[in-house]
Amino acid sequence: MINRDPKIVACIFALLATVAGTPAMEAATPAQAPSASAVSVAEADYRLGPEDVIEVFVWKEPELTASATVRPDGRISMPLVGEIVAAGKTPSELQTEIAGGLTDFVTEPVVTVIVKEVRSPQVSVLGEVRKPGRYRIAQSSTVLDAIALGGGFTDYAHRNKVVVLRNGKGSVQRIEVDVDRMVRRGEIPLVLRPGDTVYVD
């Protein structure tokens, strides 16, 4: 039987921390599991992007209920409402906009938008990584997560010369990231956006 005496466990953590060069208190602190409220907030804040598949339900109006895929231009087509921008909006924001567009045709429309498939949050990881490619990410993923998805640095990678290319309005933003300094100083990693390209020199 494993001895689970708290004092013995603490000593083991302290020993492991000393060997790894990590402070004992930090090593002994367990990772916090996300709370139910945190998960619900993350879901509520999800913003639609190209290729996401949604289902739009209009209460008591089955002919207006439809599935739609967000096109590369960020739009969807809805009966009566026509073309509407979906990318960048939360499901609740989109359903409010659709309901507003239906008010001329339906009395007090009740609209529900459900995300059926999440396909949009993707980034490209290129350069001196072991598995260059395009990867689907969570919306809170960082540049370090992307490098990990790419298999990590190669032996020839310059860890202080990582560049994130981000499409802006009419231009491409270039964000330079020094991963070595970030890890050494404990800096907060850059959070990526869907469509970003991570290039390792």
VEXZALO-822127 format. One record per atom (N, C-alpha, C, O): residue in three letters; x, y, z. Coordinates in steps of 0.02 Angstrom, whole numbers, padded with zeros to 5 digits, always signed. Layout:
! VEXZALO-822127
ALAXYZ...
***
This chain:
! VEXZALO-822127
MET+00043-00059+00000MET+00000+00000+00000MET+00044+00062+00000MET+00095+00065+00035ILE+00025+00112-00041ILE+00064+00173-00046ILE+00054+00216+00016ILE-00002+00226+00038ASN+00109+00240+00044ASN+00105+00283+00103ASN+00085+00353+00082ASN+00122+00385+00044ARG+00028+00378+00105ARG+00003+00443+00085ARG+00007+00494+00141ARG-00030+00543+00142ASP+00053+00482+00190ASP+00060+00530+00244ASP+00080+00597+00215ASP+00128+00601+00176PRO+00044+00652+00233PRO+00057+00718+00203PRO+00129+00741+00211PRO+00156+00772+00166LYS+00160+00727+00269LYS+00228+00750+00280LYS+00277+00715+00232LYS+00322+00746+00205ILE+00265+00650+00221ILE+00309+00612+00176ILE+00300+00636+00105ILE+00349+00644+00068VAL+00237+00648+00085VAL+00223+00672+00017VAL+00257+00739+00006VAL+00285+00751-00048ALA+00253+00784+00056ALA+00284+00850+00050ALA+00359+00844+00042ALA+00389+00881+00003CYS+00389+00798+00079CYS+00462+00788+00074CYS+00481+00764+00004CYS+00532+00786-00024ILE+00441+00719-00024ILE+00454+00693-00091ILE+00452+00749-00142ILE+00496+00755-00184PHE+00399+00792-00138PHE+00393+00848-00184PHE+00453+00895-00177PHE+00479+00919-00227ALA+00474+00907-00115ALA+00531+00952-00104ALA+00594+00924-00135ALA+00633+00961-00165LEU+00605+00858-00128LEU+00663+00826-00157LEU+00662+00830-00233LEU+00713+00847-00264LEU+00604+00816-00263LEU+00598+00819-00336LEU+00610+00890-00360LEU+00642+00901-00412ALA+00584+00938-00323ALA+00592+01008-00343ALA+00665+01029-00341ALA+00689+01066-00384THR+00700+01005-00290THR+00771+01023-00284THR+00811+00995-00342THR+00854+01029-00370VAL+00796+00933-00362VAL+00831+00902-00417VAL+00818+00938-00482VAL+00863+00947-00523ALA+00754+00960-00492ALA+00735+00993-00554ALA+00753+01066-00555ALA+00746+01100-00606GLY+00777+01093-00498GLY+00794+01164-00496GLY+00733+01208-00490GLY+00737+01266-00508THR+00676+01181-00466THR+00614+01218-00459THR+00599+01228-00386THR+00610+01182-00347PRO+00575+01287-00365PRO+00558+01298-00296PRO+00509+01245-00271PRO+00463+01225-00306ALA+00520+01223-00207ALA+00481+01169-00180ALA+00407+01186-00176ALA+00365+01143-00190MET+00391+01247-00158MET+00321+01265-00151MET+00286+01262-00218MET+00228+01240-00221GLU+00320+01284-00272GLU+00290+01283-00338GLU+00278+01212-00361GLU+00227+01197-00392ALA+00326+01167-00347ALA+00319+01098-00368ALA+00263+01063-00330ALA+00231+01019-00357ALA+00252+01083-00267ALA+00203+01048-00227ALA+00133+01073-00238ALA+00085+01045-00212THR+00125+01128-00277THR+00059+01155-00288THR+00025+01117-00344THR+00050+01116-00400PRO-00033+01086-00331PRO-00066+01048-00383PRO-00098+01094-00434PRO-00116+01151-00419ALA-00104+01069-00496ALA-00137+01108-00548ALA-00211+01114-00531ALA-00242+01066-00509GLN-00238+01173-00542GLN-00308+01185-00527GLN-00351+01164-00586GLN-00339+01185-00643ALA-00401+01122-00574ALA-00447+01102-00626ALA-00495+01159-00641ALA-00513+01196-00594PRO-00515+01168-00703PRO-00561+01223-00719PRO-00628+01212-00686PRO-00655+01156-00687SER-00656+01265-00658SER-00721+01260-00626SER-00775+01259-00678SER-00764+01276-00736ALA-00835+01238-00657ALA-00892+01236-00703ALA-00908+01305-00729ALA-00927+01313-00788SER-00901+01356-00686SER-00917+01424-00708SER-00868+01447-00760SER-00887+01482-00807ALA-00804+01429-00753ALA-00754+01449-00802ALA-00769+01418-00870ALA-00761+01451-00922VAL-00790+01355-00870VAL-00806+01322-00933VAL-00865+01355-00967VAL-00865+01366-01027SER-00917+01371-00927SER-00976+01401-00956SER-00961+01470-00986SER-00988+01489-01037VAL-00917+01508-00952VAL-00898+01574-00977VAL-00860+01566-01043VAL-00872+01604-01090ALA-00814+01517-01046ALA-00776+01506-01108ALA-00822+01490-01166ALA-00813+01514-01221GLU-00873+01447-01153GLU-00920+01429-01206GLU-00961+01489-01228GLU-00973+01499-01287ALA-00982+01530-01180ALA-01023+01588-01196ALA-00983+01639-01235ALA-01012+01677-01275ASP-00918+01642-01226ASP-00876+01692-01259ASP-00849+01667-01327ASP-00814+01705-01360TYR-00866+01606-01347TYR-00840+01580-01410TYR-00863+01623-01468TYR-00923+01638-01474ARG-00817+01641-01511ARG-00834+01682-01569ARG-00827+01641-01633ARG-00777+01607-01643LEU-00877+01644-01674LEU-00880+01605-01735LEU-00827+01627-01784LEU-00804+01684-01784GLY-00807+01579-01826GLY-00757+01593-01878GLY-00773+01554-01941GLY-00818+01512-01940PRO-00736+01567-01995PRO-00747+01531-02057PRO-00743+01455-02048PRO-00701+01430-02011GLU-00788+01421-02082GLU-00794+01348-02083GLU-00832+01320-02023GLU-00848+01260-02022ASP-00848+01361-01973ASP-00890+01336-01918ASP-00959+01319-01945ASP-00985+01354-01989VAL-00989+01266-01918VAL-01056+01246-01938VAL-01105+01261-01881VAL-01093+01241-01824ILE-01159+01297-01897ILE-01207+01315-01847ILE-01277+01292-01866ILE-01291+01279-01925GLU-01320+01286-01817GLU-01390+01271-01828GLU-01430+01329-01801GLU-01421+01350-01743VAL-01474+01356-01842VAL-01516+01413-01822VAL-01588+01389-01816VAL-01619+01368-01865PHE-01615+01392-01754PHE-01684+01372-01741PHE-01727+01434-01731PHE-01709+01479-01692VAL-01783+01436-01765VAL-01833+01490-01755VAL-01895+01457-01728VAL-01927+01417-01763TRP-01913+01474-01666TRP-01969+01440-01631TRP-02034+01449-01670TRP-02053+01504-01689LYS-02068+01393-01681LYS-02132+01389-01716LYS-02128+01409-01789LYS-02179+01422-01821GLU-02067+01412-01816GLU-02057+01429-01887GLU-02009+01379-01917GLU-01952+01396-01932PRO-02031+01316-01926PRO-01984+01264-01950PRO-01955+01279-02018PRO-01899+01257-02033GLU-01991+01316-02060GLU-01965+01331-02127GLU-01906+01380-02124GLU-01869+01388-02173LEU-01899+01414-02068LEU-01843+01461-02060LEU-01784+01430-02022LEU-01731+01461-02016THR-01794+01369-01997THR-01741+01335-01962THR-01693+01303-02012THR-01715+01268-02058ALA-01628+01315-02004ALA-01580+01292-02055ALA-01511+01284-02026ALA-01493+01315-01976SER-01471+01240-02059SER-01400+01235-02043SER-01362+01281-02090SER-01383+01293-02147ALA-01306+01306-02066ALA-01266+01351-02109ALA-01192+01343-02091ALA-01175+01332-02033THR-01150+01348-02142THR-01078+01348-02132THR-01052+01419-02144THR-01067+01449-02195VAL-01013+01444-02098VAL-00985+01511-02106VAL-00935+01510-02164VAL-00887+01472-02163ARG-00948+01552-02213ARG-00906+01553-02273ARG-00840+01587-02259ARG-00832+01620-02207PRO-00791+01580-02305PRO-00726+01613-02295PRO-00731+01688-02286PRO-00689+01719-02254ASP-00784+01719-02315ASP-00793+01791-02306ASP-00827+01809-02240ASP-00840+01867-02226GLY-00840+01757-02199GLY-00869+01768-02133GLY-00944+01773-02131GLY-00973+01786-02078ARG-00978+01764-02187ARG-01050+01773-02191ARG-01088+01706-02195ARG-01059+01654-02212ILE-01152+01710-02180ILE-01198+01655-02191ILE-01260+01683-02227ILE-01271+01743-02228SER-01299+01638-02256SER-01361+01657-02289SER-01419+01627-02251SER-01421+01567-02237MET-01468+01670-02233MET-01527+01647-02195MET-01590+01665-02233MET-01594+01718-02263PRO-01641+01620-02231PRO-01705+01636-02263PRO-01733+01701-02235PRO-01732+01713-02175LEU-01759+01744-02280LEU-01789+01809-02264LEU-01737+01861-02242LEU-01741+01919-02263VAL-01690+01842-02201VAL-01639+01889-02177VAL-01587+01903-02230VAL-01563+01960-02236GLY-01570+01852-02270GLY-01520+01860-02323GLY-01449+01853-02296GLY-01437+01813-02251GLU-01403+01891-02323GLU-01332+01888-02304GLU-01323+01922-02236GLU-01348+01976-02224ILE-01285+01887-02192ILE-01272+01915-02126ILE-01202+01894-02104ILE-01182+01837-02115VAL-01166+01939-02073VAL-01098+01925-02050VAL-01102+01885-01985VAL-01133+01906-01937ALA-01071+01826-01985ALA-01070+01783-01925ALA-01002+01780-01892ALA-00998+01776-01831ALA-00949+01784-01932ALA-00881+01779-01904ALA-00867+01836-01856ALA-00884+01894-01869GLY-00837+01818-01799GLY-00820+01868-01749GLY-00874+01880-01698GLY-00864+01917-01650LYS-00932+01848-01708LYS-00987+01857-01661LYS-00996+01795-01618LYS-00980+01740-01640THR-01022+01804-01558THR-01040+01748-01516THR-01107+01722-01540THR-01144+01759-01574PRO-01125+01658-01524PRO-01191+01633-01544PRO-01248+01677-01520PRO-01297+01687-01556SER-01242+01703-01459SER-01297+01746-01432SER-01302+01811-01471SER-01357+01835-01484GLU-01245+01840-01491GLU-01246+01901-01531GLU-01277+01888-01599GLU-01316+01929-01625LEU-01261+01831-01628LEU-01287+01814-01694LEU-01362+01802-01691LEU-01399+01825-01735GLN-01386+01767-01640GLN-01457+01753-01636GLN-01498+01817-01625GLN-01554+01824-01649THR-01469+01865-01588THR-01502+01929-01579THR-01508+01966-01645THR-01559+01997-01660GLU-01454+01964-01686GLU-01455+01998-01750GLU-01504+01965-01799GLU-01540+02000-01835ILE-01506+01899-01799ILE-01553+01863-01842ILE-01625+01879-01821ILE-01668+01892-01864ALA-01638+01878-01756ALA-01705+01894-01732ALA-01726+01964-01753ALA-01783+01976-01772GLY-01678+02011-01750GLY-01693+02079-01772GLY-01710+02083-01846GLY-01753+02122-01866GLY-01677+02041-01886GLY-01691+02041-01957GLY-01757+02008-01975GLY-01783+02019-02029LEU-01784+01967-01930LEU-01846+01931-01942LEU-01908+01969-01918LEU-01964+01948-01931THR-01898+02024-01882THR-01955+02059-01852THR-02004+02085-01903THR-02063+02094-01888ASP-01981+02098-01965ASP-02026+02121-02017ASP-02069+02066-02045ASP-02118+02079-02080PHE-02052+02003-02029PHE-02088+01946-02058PHE-02120+01901-02006PHE-02171+01869-02020VAL-02092+01900-01945VAL-02117+01856-01892VAL-02130+01898-01830VAL-02091+01941-01812THR-02187+01884-01797THR-02204+01920-01736THR-02163+01894-01677THR-02167+01835-01660GLU-02124+01938-01648GLU-02081+01921-01590GLU-02043+01855-01601GLU-02054+01806-01565PRO-01999+01854-01651PRO-01962+01792-01665PRO-01916+01772-01608PRO-01883+01814-01577VAL-01914+01707-01594VAL-01870+01679-01543VAL-01819+01636-01580VAL-01836+01584-01608VAL-01756+01657-01579VAL-01703+01625-01618VAL-01651+01595-01571VAL-01631+01625-01522THR-01629+01534-01588THR-01576+01501-01551THR-01522+01479-01600THR-01537+01447-01651VAL-01460+01496-01586VAL-01403+01476-01628VAL-01361+01426-01589VAL-01338+01440-01534ILE-01350+01368-01619ILE-01311+01314-01588ILE-01250+01300-01633ILE-01257+01293-01693VAL-01192+01297-01603VAL-01131+01280-01640VAL-01127+01204-01645VAL-01118+01170-01594LYS-01133+01177-01705LYS-01130+01105-01715LYS-01059+01080-01724LYS-01042+01027-01697GLU-01018+01116-01761GLU-00949+01095-01772GLU-00904+01156-01769GLU-00916+01207-01801VAL-00851+01150-01730VAL-00801+01204-01725VAL-00743+01186-01771VAL-00706+01138-01758ARG-00734+01225-01822ARG-00681+01211-01871ARG-00634+01270-01881ARG-00581+01262-01911SER-00652+01328-01856SER-00616+01389-01875SER-00550+01402-01840SER-00504+01426-01872PRO-00543+01387-01774PRO-00481+01409-01741PRO-00421+01368-01764PRO-00406+01316-01735GLN-00387+01391-01816GLN-00329+01356-01842GLN-00271+01405-01851GLN-00282+01464-01865VAL-00211+01380-01842VAL-00151+01419-01854VAL-00102+01378-01895VAL-00105+01317-01895SER-00057+01413-01929SER-00003+01379-01965SER+00061+01385-01924SER+00076+01437-01896VAL+00098+01330-01921VAL+00162+01328-01885VAL+00215+01308-01936VAL+00215+01252-01961LEU+00261+01354-01950LEU+00310+01343-02003LEU+00381+01356-01979LEU+00392+01381-01924GLY+00429+01340-02022GLY+00499+01352-02006GLY+00531+01294-01970GLY+00517+01236-01985GLU+00575+01310-01922GLU+00615+01260-01888GLU+00577+01226-01830GLU+00595+01231-01771VAL+00523+01190-01850VAL+00487+01146-01803VAL+00486+01077-01835VAL+00495+01070-01895ARG+00475+01028-01794ARG+00482+00959-01818ARG+00424+00937-01862ARG+00432+00893-01905LYS+00365+00967-01852LYS+00306+00947-01892LYS+00270+01009-01916LYS+00217+01026-01890PRO+00297+01044-01966PRO+00263+01103-01992PRO+00194+01084-02019PRO+00184+01029-02045GLY+00147+01129-02012GLY+00081+01115-02037GLY+00029+01164-02010GLY+00046+01213-01978ARG-00033+01148-02025ARG-00089+01189-02001ARG-00126+01149-01948ARG-00143+01091-01958TYR-00138+01181-01891TYR-00165+01146-01833TYR-00227+01182-01806TYR-00231+01244-01806ARG-00274+01143-01783ARG-00333+01170-01749ARG-00315+01182-01676ARG-00284+01140-01644ILE-00335+01239-01651ILE-00316+01258-01583ILE-00377+01279-01543ILE-00429+01295-01571ALA-00369+01279-01477ALA-00419+01309-01433ALA-00411+01384-01437ALA-00357+01409-01454GLN-00465+01421-01421GLN-00461+01494-01430GLN-00415+01528-01380GLN-00397+01586-01390SER-00395+01493-01328SER-00349+01523-01280SER-00277+01497-01289SER-00236+01505-01244SER-00263+01465-01345SER-00197+01437-01357SER-00144+01491-01366SER-00159+01545-01392THR-00084+01477-01344THR-00029+01525-01348THR+00022+01503-01401THR+00016+01450-01431VAL+00071+01547-01412VAL+00124+01531-01460VAL+00162+01468-01438VAL+00186+01431-01481LEU+00168+01457-01373LEU+00202+01396-01349LEU+00161+01334-01366LEU+00189+01282-01383ASP+00095+01340-01360ASP+00051+01283-01378ASP+00060+01266-01452ASP+00064+01207-01471ALA+00064+01317-01494ALA+00071+01305-01566ALA+00137+01271-01582ALA+00139+01225-01623ILE+00190+01292-01550ILE+00256+01261-01561ILE+00254+01188-01538ILE+00284+01145-01570ALA+00219+01175-01483ALA+00213+01106-01459ALA+00174+01064-01510ALA+00192+01006-01522LEU+00121+01092-01539LEU+00083+01055-01590LEU+00127+01040-01651LEU+00119+00989-01684GLY+00174+01085-01665GLY+00220+01074-01720GLY+00278+01028-01704GLY+00325+01022-01743GLY+00275+00995-01646GLY+00326+00946-01628GLY+00386+00975-01592GLY+00433+00939-01577GLY+00384+01041-01577GLY+00440+01072-01543GLY+00493+01098-01591GLY+00488+01087-01651PHE+00542+01132-01564PHE+00596+01160-01604PHE+00641+01105-01633PHE+00650+01052-01603THR+00669+01119-01692THR+00722+01076-01718THR+00788+01098-01685THR+00791+01146-01648ASP+00840+01060-01700ASP+00906+01077-01672ASP+00934+01142-01701ASP+00980+01171-01672TYR+00906+01165-01756TYR+00932+01225-01789TYR+00889+01287-01775TYR+00903+01340-01801ALA+00839+01279-01733ALA+00793+01334-01721ALA+00825+01390-01679ALA+00864+01376-01633HIS+00808+01451-01696HIS+00828+01509-01655HIS+00768+01526-01610HIS+00720+01558-01633ARG+00771+01505-01548ARG+00714+01513-01504ARG+00700+01585-01487ARG+00646+01602-01463ASN+00748+01628-01499ASN+00737+01699-01486ASN+00714+01736-01549ASN+00708+01797-01549LYS+00700+01699-01603LYS+00677+01729-01665LYS+00615+01693-01691LYS+00615+01663-01744VAL+00562+01699-01652VAL+00497+01672-01672VAL+00453+01731-01692VAL+00450+01781-01656VAL+00420+01725-01748VAL+00379+01779-01774VAL+00307+01755-01783VAL+00295+01701-01810VAL+00260+01795-01759VAL+00189+01780-01770VAL+00163+01831-01821VAL+00166+01891-01810LEU+00137+01805-01877LEU+00108+01847-01929LEU+00032+01847-01920LEU+00001+01794-01918ARG+00003+01906-01915ARG-00068+01912-01901ARG-00100+01959-01952ARG-00078+02016-01961ASN-00153+01935-01984ASN-00188+01977-02033ASN-00227+02031-01998ASN-00267+02018-01953GLY-00216+02093-02018GLY-00253+02149-01992GLY-00296+02180-02046GLY-00308+02149-02097LYS-00318+02241-02034LYS-00359+02276-02084LYS-00314+02305-02138LYS-00284+02359-02130GLY-00309+02269-02193GLY-00270+02293-02249GLY-00195+02283-02243GLY-00158+02305-02286SER-00172+02250-02190SER-00100+02239-02181SER-00088+02177-02139SER-00134+02150-02108VAL-00026+02155-02138VAL-00006+02098-02097VAL+00037+02123-02039VAL+00088+02155-02050GLN+00015+02107-01979GLN+00053+02128-01919GLN+00107+02076-01905GLN+00094+02016-01907ARG+00166+02100-01890ARG+00223+02056-01874ARG+00240+02064-01800ARG+00259+02118-01777ILE+00233+02009-01762ILE+00245+02010-01690ILE+00305+01965-01676ILE+00302+01905-01687GLU+00359+01994-01651GLU+00419+01956-01635GLU+00416+01929-01564GLU+00399+01966-01517VAL+00433+01866-01556VAL+00429+01832-01491VAL+00496+01800-01475VAL+00522+01760-01515ASP+00524+01816-01418ASP+00586+01785-01394ASP+00565+01732-01343ASP+00555+01747-01284VAL+00560+01669-01366VAL+00535+01615-01323VAL+00582+01602-01265VAL+00560+01589-01209ASP+00648+01604-01278ASP+00696+01593-01224ASP+00686+01644-01167ASP+00684+01625-01108ARG+00681+01707-01185ARG+00671+01759-01134ARG+00604+01751-01099ARG+00598+01761-01038MET+00552+01733-01138MET+00485+01724-01110MET+00485+01670-01055MET+00456+01679-01002VAL+00519+01614-01070VAL+00521+01559-01022VAL+00565+01577-00962VAL+00549+01562-00905ARG+00622+01609-00977ARG+00669+01626-00924ARG+00640+01676-00874ARG+00651+01670-00814ARG+00602+01724-00899ARG+00574+01776-00856ARG+00504+01760-00831ARG+00475+01796-00790GLY+00476+01706-00855GLY+00409+01688-00835GLY+00356+01735-00863GLY+00305+01748-00831GLU+00369+01761-00923GLU+00321+01807-00954GLU+00260+01770-00979GLU+00263+01710-00995ILE+00204+01806-00984ILE+00142+01775-01009ILE+00149+01766-01084ILE+00162+01814-01120PRO+00140+01704-01109PRO+00147+01693-01181PRO+00093+01729-01222PRO+00038+01741-01198LEU+00111+01746-01283LEU+00064+01779-01328LEU+00007+01731-01345LEU+00019+01674-01364VAL-00055+01754-01337VAL-00114+01715-01355VAL-00127+01724-01430VAL-00130+01780-01455LEU-00135+01668-01464LEU-00144+01670-01537LEU-00217+01683-01555LEU-00263+01673-01516ARG-00225+01705-01617ARG-00292+01714-01646ARG-00299+01667-01705ARG-00249+01651-01737PRO-00360+01644-01719PRO-00369+01602-01778PRO-00342+01636-01841PRO-00353+01696-01852GLY-00305+01597-01881GLY-00276+01624-01941GLY-00205+01648-01934GLY-00172+01664-01984ASP-00179+01651-01872ASP-00109+01671-01861ASP-00061+01621-01893ASP-00078+01562-01900THR-00002+01645-01911THR+00052+01601-01933THR+00111+01610-01886THR+00134+01665-01875VAL+00134+01554-01859VAL+00192+01555-01814VAL+00252+01530-01854VAL+00253+01473-01877TYR+00302+01573-01862TYR+00362+01554-01900TYR+00423+01555-01854TYR+00437+01604-01821VAL+00458+01497-01854VAL+00519+01491-01813VAL+00579+01495-01859VAL+00587+01455-01905ASP+00622+01545-01846ASP+00681+01555-01888ASP+00733+01501-01874ASP+00787+01501-01904
***
